[in-house]
Amino acid sequence: MIRVSAFRWVPPFAQGVVRELRVRWALEEVGLPYEELLIGPEDQRTEVYRALQPFGQVPAYEEDGLVMFESGAIVLHIAERSEVLLPRDAKGRARATTWMFAALNSVEPPIQNLAEIDIFARDEAWAKEHRPAAVEAVKKRLSGVAAWLGDREYLEDRFTAGDLLMTTVLRILRHTDLVAQMPALDAYRMRCEARPAFQRAMASHMAPFARNAPPAT
């Protein structure tokens, strides 16, 4: 049985964007069952968990003696097992893999930088000074994706693991209107999120947070 680590609870700003969602979605797309390993801050520091994930993060992935970490690598591992996420022809697989790397290496870093400014440092003087440049860096990447999409439904001729990762990256900007400012890009995100596999993955992702929410104060 496949086992995927996830947090028991995270603050609302992180709910819906923790990277284990990517793995859940990939597993739902290819129809592979899995079980959760729910962890908390006290688990992240233990030698037992660090043996699965050296940095104490989620997700960690276990399957028949194989232990993996890093959401992109795990999604690629899952995608290689099904044509649903990676085309069978070599060129199609290469193109889909290219978009996986683009999502994580070209698009996510400036988006994550802006999110960290907005969520963790928005009242700091340095953050207010730096934010306009961070927004422009994000817009530059989003414009590149939007221009490529044009009137396409997906990044290539059908949904692939590249779209899966790109969608989860775009979701990090949900606290802004930057994606909504580009209607074709926003429609693309919503199209991917409308997939039944995403809906199932999101429900599973959110369920532990509801069960383990701290008491209201």
TAGILIN-V910800 format. One line per field, one symbol per residue. ss: DSSP state (H for helix, E for strand, C for the rest). phi: phi as a letter, one per 40 degrees, with the letter a starting at -180 (. if undefined). psi: psi as a letter, one per 40 degrees, with the letter a starting at -180 (. if undefined). A space follows every 10 residues. Layout:
ss = ???
phi = ???
psi = ???
//
This chain:
ss = CEEEEEECCC CCCCCCCCCH HHHHHHHHHH CCCEEEEEEC HHHHCCHHHH CCCCCCCCCE EEECCEEEEC HHHHHHHHHC CCCCCCCCCH HHHHHHHHHH HHHHHHHHHH HHHHHHHHHH CCCCHHHHHH HHHHHHHHHH HHHHHHHHHC CCCCCCCCCC HHHHHHHHHH HHHCCCCCCC CCHHHHHHHH HHHCCHHHHH HHHHHHHHHH HCCCCCC
phi = .cbbcaccab cdcccgbccc dccdcccccc gbcabcbcbb dccccccccc ccbdbgcbcb bbafgcbbag dcccccdccc cacdbbdccc cccccccdcc ccdcbbccdc cccccccccb bccccccccc ddccccccdc cccccccccf bccbcbcacb cccdcccccc cccccbbccc cbdcccccdc cccccdcccc ccccccdccc cbccdcb
psi = hhhhiiidii iddeheehed ddddddddde fhiiiighia ddddeidddd ddhdeeaiii hhhfehhiih ddddddddde eheddhidid dddddddddd dddddddddd ddddddddde fdeidddddd dddddddddd dddddddddb eididaeiha dddddddddd ddeeeieddd egdddddddd ddeehddddd dddddddddd dehiii.
//
